């Protein structure tokens, strides 16, 4: 691994935008991109919310890998033509769980299809997505949405640790050890300038593995179902049943899709900066088309909506390889892994307390990445209202008592079940409605001049 990386680094030229890579290098870098994604976390969390069995959880993880692989190949190879890895988004989890538990899995799957088609059409042939991005998604909205995603998902992770199988003391011990391992690996990997820097790339895998070992000492691990799983199996379409279409569920997922697009647009701009590629209107519209088609294909397998993963932009920056070939190779690797149910069963058997302790830390990371975007926004009274009120209303939705939410109309129940949806829509509306003054855009530049 180290020699391959050194070879890649030695081949770099500052004047080059892209570097030619061989098949073996693409395979190595593509695998590294896949390992850095942790894309099994969202389907595992969703499976827990839907009270899936180990068999169904395995299938959901398998279908998610397959859908993300196909979506990556479409996006990087044909649509946007930038090195963007596609993975399952955290944004729709609460809404999908609400739809699935209230109206059934068929309705949940059916709710994914119309929104995916609409997103694709807005990209191509309508070519209006780029105009929407330029007008409605400034950094203050994008950053606030990312903060709200992390913050609104955190209570679910924490409650799942409390309610996991096992005693309270045991669960807390296993969760703390797992979280501590993850934090240690992330910190050492970030600070180290030696080969230990790779600890950050594999930090989630290491923490899940070691957390599972700790949990096994308390009888919380059962891998008995792994032996019965096949090594290789071609997935089937609509494995969880045929889609059913209900207007309320579709409308909620339409709103969720646009929030996902806010999230993924931020990733595109990050990748554009890392690769020195301009995000032209053609690329933005192509990206929307690719994401829509990827989500559409993913819905056939029962997977969650896909989004561009910003963590992969960091790997591009570290290696200096800006070619699309490793990303496309990563897509093929995901498709191959999606056809290996035995591996997916191993993942599904990881104790929920271990999964959710890692999930809780990831929520913190997501939230802080949002603050990194917001920090460049002037903290005027108007902007603080946009950010603060959006977060407040998101928490109102997250903390709403069950007896109140159950008494609301069905479409309202779906909507308030997702704190992310409430916070994101609030940020979008407040940014449009509240009058913007000169200070709301100029304070940052004045501060930057002072610091420099």
Secondary structure as GFF3:
##gff-version 3
##sequence-region A 1 452
A	DSSP	alpha_helix	2	10	.	.	.	ID=ss1
A	DSSP	alpha_helix	23	35	.	.	.	ID=ss2
A	DSSP	alpha_helix	40	49	.	.	.	ID=ss3
A	DSSP	alpha_helix	54	74	.	.	.	ID=ss4
A	DSSP	pi_helix	75	79	.	.	.	ID=ss5
A	DSSP	beta_strand	86	88	.	.	.	ID=ss6
A	DSSP	alpha_helix	93	103	.	.	.	ID=ss7
A	DSSP	alpha_helix	105	123	.	.	.	ID=ss8
A	DSSP	alpha_helix	129	136	.	.	.	ID=ss9
A	DSSP	alpha_helix	139	163	.	.	.	ID=ss10
A	DSSP	alpha_helix	168	191	.	.	.	ID=ss11
A	DSSP	three_ten_helix	195	199	.	.	.	ID=ss12
A	DSSP	alpha_helix	203	216	.	.	.	ID=ss13
A	DSSP	alpha_helix	247	275	.	.	.	ID=ss14
A	DSSP	alpha_helix	281	300	.	.	.	ID=ss15
A	DSSP	beta_strand	306	308	.	.	.	ID=ss16
A	DSSP	alpha_helix	311	319	.	.	.	ID=ss17
A	DSSP	alpha_helix	325	337	.	.	.	ID=ss18
A	DSSP	alpha_helix	341	348	.	.	.	ID=ss19
A	DSSP	alpha_helix	352	374	.	.	.	ID=ss20
A	DSSP	alpha_helix	381	398	.	.	.	ID=ss21
A	DSSP	alpha_helix	402	405	.	.	.	ID=ss22
A	DSSP	alpha_helix	410	416	.	.	.	ID=ss23
A	DSSP	alpha_helix	419	433	.	.	.	ID=ss24
A	DSSP	alpha_helix	439	451	.	.	.	ID=ss25
###
